[in-house]
Amino acid sequence: MKISFAIRHFCGLGALLLLTLFCGLGFQHFRQESALAPMLLGSGHKRDSPPPQEKKQRQERRQLLSRLWMARHERDIVPALVQSLNDPFEPWRQSAARGLGRLEDTRGEAVLVQRLQTVESAMAKRDGDAYGRAKGISPLTLKLALGRIRARSLRGQAKLDALAKSIGLSWPDVVRLSQKVNAPKSYGQYTPAAHILREFLDVLYQEGKRGQDIGAWSKQLTLPPAHKILLRGASLSNTQEVKLILDYLSRLSVAKQDSYDLLSHFISYKNGESKAVLTFLKEMPIDPENTINGKDEFSRYRVNCDMMFTLAASLSPAQSQPVLRRFQASHNIYMRSYAKSSISFAEKKELSVELL
């Protein structure tokens, strides 16, 4: 009886001590963690299997959006992106909204505000039909896009703080999100948190290209190796950046999502004209060399439709076709299919805005 009483007394004191610590020191941290929790969950987008004809239409429109984005330095693409906010397929509407934010053009602000109000009204009523009629876009995507437009004149910490505030966070919150998303047992690369981090990664890259020293902010974030390389390259000349990225990619032995992100980002910004880039793309391994846990792992990095679309958009047909035809000879049926559609797309020299 005395032992039993002692155990209960000890447990009671322990619980009281934990409660005291929680109330005195940990409540604020707990509240912050609770606010971040929804961002660590899946986005909830339901993957469907459309009929072949619809699937082809989706691929074509995705390719058009990819080429449109690649043309942003040569022409005004804001009107076409605004029009693409009404695309029948939600992921492409998301891409258009994200593009408007990254351009930081004030002409996109009014339409994004209106869409956000409509979407939030439909979601508050739990009205899925209204969301569909409104050509719904994730409120997180819309808020990030608006945050970037409204913070366009800011630089450095002020810009990071303003963007974080636009989604109800602070810069320290973003730092803690990076620790969770890139932890060994992460919540996944397709969560809202990962989407947030990619947007901040792009902001830091652009700030670096404008001459801002981004080293201190980069060190605060927990980033995978390829993303660190990307931010390192932002402060270099184009030639030095090409060498840095290709040296890193050539040393990879196992495919990882962050290395794919690096290559895709690199192609979309560098337009692939460098001889070194073309040589690398022509010689890289494209077929799975081994199988880990039932999933194909590609040597060097994973090649998928996103990379093919950016490749087809960034290179001239004469440059892209030799590379894409290698992909078309792959043993992977999905890679062959996407390579075939990308070859067809690359042969279309004119970009028709009317198709968007």
C-alpha positions in Angstrom: 0.0 0.0 0.0 2.8 2.4 0.9 4.6 1.6 -2.4 1.3 2.1 -4.4 0.7 5.4 -2.6 4.3 6.6 -3.3 4.0 5.7 -7.0 0.7 7.6 -7.3 2.1 10.6 -5.3 5.2 10.6 -7.6 3.1 10.5 -10.8 0.9 13.2 -9.5 3.8 15.5 -8.8 5.3 14.7 -12.2 2.0 15.6 -13.9 1.8 18.8 -11.9 5.3 19.7 -12.9 4.7 19.1 -16.6 1.5 21.1 -16.5 3.3 24.0 -14.7 6.1 24.0 -17.3 3.6 23.8 -20.1 1.6 26.7 -18.8 4.6 28.8 -17.9 6.9 28.2 -20.8 5.4 26.0 -23.4 1.9 27.4 -24.2 3.1 30.0 -26.7 5.2 27.3 -28.5 2.3 24.9 -28.4 0.0 27.5 -29.9 2.4 28.2 -32.7 2.8 24.5 -33.4 -1.0 24.1 -33.6 -1.2 27.0 -36.1 1.4 25.3 -38.3 -0.1 21.8 -38.1 -2.6 22.2 -41.0 0.3 23.3 -43.3 2.1 20.0 -42.6 -0.9 17.9 -43.9 -1.7 17.0 -47.5 -3.3 19.6 -49.7 -6.3 17.4 -50.2 -6.2 17.5 -54.0 -7.8 14.4 -55.3 -6.0 12.7 -58.1 -8.2 11.4 -60.8 -7.9 9.3 -63.9 -9.3 11.3 -66.8 -10.3 9.8 -70.1 -7.5 9.6 -72.8 -8.8 12.6 -74.7 -9.1 14.8 -71.6 -5.7 13.7 -70.5 -4.2 14.8 -73.8 -6.0 18.2 -73.5 -4.5 18.6 -70.0 -1.0 17.8 -71.3 -1.4 20.3 -74.2 -2.5 23.1 -71.9 0.2 22.4 -69.5 2.7 22.6 -72.3 1.2 25.9 -73.4 1.5 27.3 -69.9 5.1 26.1 -69.7 6.0 27.8 -73.0 4.1 30.9 -71.9 6.2 31.1 -68.7 9.4 30.7 -70.7 8.5 33.7 -72.8 8.1 36.0 -69.9 11.4 37.8 -70.6 10.5 38.5 -74.2 6.8 39.5 -74.0 4.0 40.6 -71.7 2.4 37.4 -70.4 0.2 38.9 -67.7 -3.0 39.0 -69.8 -2.6 35.4 -70.8 -1.9 34.3 -67.2 -5.0 36.2 -66.0 -7.0 34.3 -68.7 -5.5 31.0 -67.5 -7.0 31.5 -64.0 -10.2 30.1 -65.7 -8.5 27.0 -67.0 -10.8 23.9 -66.6 -8.1 22.0 -64.7 -7.3 23.3 -61.2 -3.5 22.6 -61.1 -3.1 24.8 -64.1 -5.1 27.6 -62.5 -2.8 27.2 -59.5 0.2 27.6 -61.8 -1.2 30.7 -63.4 -1.9 32.3 -60.0 1.6 31.4 -58.8 3.1 32.9 -62.0 1.2 36.2 -61.5 2.7 36.3 -58.0 6.2 35.6 -59.1 6.0 38.3 -61.8 5.0 40.8 -59.0 3.0 42.7 -61.5 0.3 45.0 -60.1 -2.1 44.2 -62.9 -2.7 40.8 -61.4 -3.7 42.1 -57.9 -7.3 43.0 -58.5 -8.3 39.7 -60.2 -6.5 37.6 -57.5 -8.3 39.6 -54.7 -11.6 39.0 -56.4 -10.9 35.2 -56.8 -9.8 34.9 -53.2 -13.0 36.5 -51.9 -15.1 34.2 -54.1 -13.3 31.1 -53.1 -13.3 31.9 -49.4 -17.0 32.6 -49.5 -17.7 29.2 -51.2 -15.5 27.4 -48.7 -17.1 29.1 -45.7 -20.5 27.8 -47.0 -18.9 24.4 -47.6 -20.3 24.7 -51.1 -18.3 22.5 -53.5 -20.4 23.4 -56.5 -19.8 27.1 -55.9 -16.1 26.5 -55.6 -16.2 24.7 -59.0 -18.2 27.5 -60.6 -15.8 30.0 -59.3 -12.9 28.1 -60.9 -11.5 27.6 -57.4 -7.9 28.1 -56.6 -6.2 27.2 -53.2 -6.5 30.2 -50.9 -2.9 29.6 -49.8 -1.7 30.0 -53.4 -3.7 33.1 -53.9 -2.5 34.7 -50.6 1.1 33.9 -51.5 0.7 35.5 -54.9 -0.9 38.6 -53.5 1.8 38.8 -50.8 4.5 38.8 -53.4 2.8 41.5 -55.5 2.2 43.7 -52.5 5.8 43.2 -51.3 7.3 44.0 -54.7 9.0 47.2 -53.5 10.5 45.6 -50.4 13.9 44.0 -50.0 15.6 41.6 -47.7 14.1 40.9 -44.3 11.2 43.3 -44.9 10.1 41.3 -47.9 10.3 37.9 -46.2 8.3 39.3 -43.2 5.6 40.8 -45.5 5.3 37.5 -47.4 5.0 35.4 -44.3 2.5 37.8 -42.8 0.3 37.5 -45.9 -0.4 33.9 -44.9 -0.6 34.5 -41.2 2.9 33.4 -40.3 6.2 35.0 -39.3 9.7 34.4 -40.6 10.6 32.2 -37.6 7.5 30.1 -38.4 8.8 29.6 -41.9 12.2 28.6 -40.5 10.5 26.0 -38.3 8.5 24.7 -41.2 11.7 24.1 -43.1 12.9 22.0 -40.2 9.8 19.8 -40.3 9.4 19.4 -44.0 13.1 18.5 -44.6 13.4 16.3 -41.5 14.4 12.6 -42.1 10.7 11.6 -41.6 9.2 14.5 -43.4 5.6 15.3 -44.0 6.1 15.1 -47.7 7.0 17.4 -50.6 3.5 18.0 -51.7 2.1 19.6 -48.6 1.1 23.2 -48.1 4.3 23.6 -46.0 6.4 22.5 -49.0 4.6 24.8 -51.3 5.3 27.7 -48.9 9.0 26.9 -48.7 9.3 26.7 -52.5 7.9 30.2 -52.7 10.3 31.5 -50.1 13.1 29.7 -51.9 12.2 31.5 -55.2 12.1 34.9 -53.3 15.5 34.3 -51.9 16.9 33.3 -55.3 15.5 36.4 -57.0 16.8 38.6 -54.2 20.2 37.0 -54.7 20.1 37.7 -58.4 19.3 41.4 -57.6 22.6 41.6 -55.6 21.2 41.0 -52.1 23.3 39.0 -49.7 21.0 36.1 -48.9 23.5 34.0 -47.0 22.2 34.7 -43.5 18.6 33.7 -44.4 19.7 30.7 -46.3 21.6 29.4 -43.2 18.5 29.8 -41.1 16.5 27.5 -43.3 16.8 23.7 -43.1 17.3 22.8 -46.8 18.2 19.7 -48.8 21.6 19.8 -50.6 20.2 20.8 -54.1 18.3 23.7 -52.7 21.4 25.0 -51.0 23.2 24.8 -54.3 20.5 26.7 -56.0 20.7 29.6 -53.5 24.5 29.5 -53.7 24.3 30.0 -57.4 22.1 33.1 -57.1 25.1 35.2 -56.1 27.3 33.9 -59.0 27.6 34.9 -62.6 25.6 32.9 -65.1 28.7 31.0 -66.2 29.7 30.2 -62.6 26.2 29.2 -61.8 26.0 26.8 -64.7 29.3 25.1 -63.6 28.2 24.9 -60.0 24.9 23.2 -60.8 26.2 20.8 -63.4 29.1 19.8 -61.1 26.6 19.0 -58.4 24.2 17.0 -60.7 27.1 15.0 -62.3 28.1 13.7 -58.8 24.6 12.4 -57.9 24.2 8.7 -57.6 20.6 8.4 -56.4 17.5 10.3 -57.5 16.0 12.8 -55.1 13.1 15.3 -55.4 15.2 18.3 -54.5 17.7 17.5 -57.3 14.9 17.4 -59.8 13.7 20.7 -58.4 17.1 22.1 -59.0 17.3 20.9 -62.6 13.8 22.0 -63.5 14.5 25.5 -62.0 17.8 25.7 -63.7 16.4 24.8 -67.2 13.5 27.3 -66.8 15.8 30.2 -65.9 18.8 29.4 -68.1 16.9 28.5 -71.3 19.4 25.7 -72.0 21.4 27.5 -74.6 24.7 26.7 -72.9 26.7 24.0 -74.7 27.6 22.5 -71.3 23.9 22.2 -70.4 23.0 20.5 -73.8 25.9 18.0 -73.4 24.8 17.1 -69.9 21.2 16.6 -71.0 22.2 14.4 -73.9 24.4 12.2 -71.8 22.5 11.8 -68.6 21.1 8.4 -67.6 17.3 8.2 -68.1 16.4 4.6 -67.1 16.0 3.1 -63.6 19.1 1.2 -62.6 17.7 -0.4 -59.4 14.6 -0.7 -57.4 14.3 0.4 -53.8 11.2 -0.5 -51.8 9.3 -1.2 -55.0 9.9 2.3 -56.4 12.1 3.0 -59.4 15.1 5.2 -58.5 16.6 7.0 -61.5 20.4 7.4 -61.7 21.3 11.0 -61.1 17.8 12.4 -60.6 14.2 11.6 -61.5 13.1 12.7 -65.0 9.4 13.4 -65.4 6.9 15.3 -67.4 7.6 18.6 -65.7 11.2 18.6 -66.8 10.3 17.5 -70.3 7.8 20.4 -70.6 10.3 23.0 -69.4 12.9 21.4 -71.7 10.6 21.6 -74.8 9.7 25.2 -73.9 13.2 26.4 -73.3 15.1 24.9 -76.3 14.5 25.3 -80.0 13.2 22.2 -81.7 16.6 21.4 -83.2 18.1 21.5 -79.7 15.4 19.7 -77.7 14.5 16.9 -80.1 17.7 14.8 -79.7 17.3 14.9 -76.0 13.6 14.2 -76.0 14.0 11.3 -78.4 16.3 9.7 -75.9 13.5 9.9 -73.4 11.1 8.4 -75.9 13.3 5.3 -76.1 13.1 4.8 -72.3 11.8 1.6 -70.8 9.4 3.6 -68.7 6.0 3.8 -70.4 5.1 7.2 -68.8 8.4 8.7 -69.9 7.8 7.6 -73.4 4.4 9.0 -73.5 5.4 12.4 -72.1 8.4 12.5 -74.4 6.2 11.9 -77.4 3.8 14.7 -76.5 6.8 17.0 -75.7 8.3 16.4 -79.1 5.1 17.3 -80.8 4.9 20.4 -78.7 8.5 21.4 -79.4 7.7 21.3 -83.1 5.1 24.0 -82.7 7.1 27.2 -83.2 4.3 29.7 -82.6 2.8 30.3 -79.2 -0.9 30.9 -79.6 -2.3 32.9 -76.6 -5.8 32.3 -78.0 -5.4 28.7 -77.0 -5.0 29.6 -73.3 
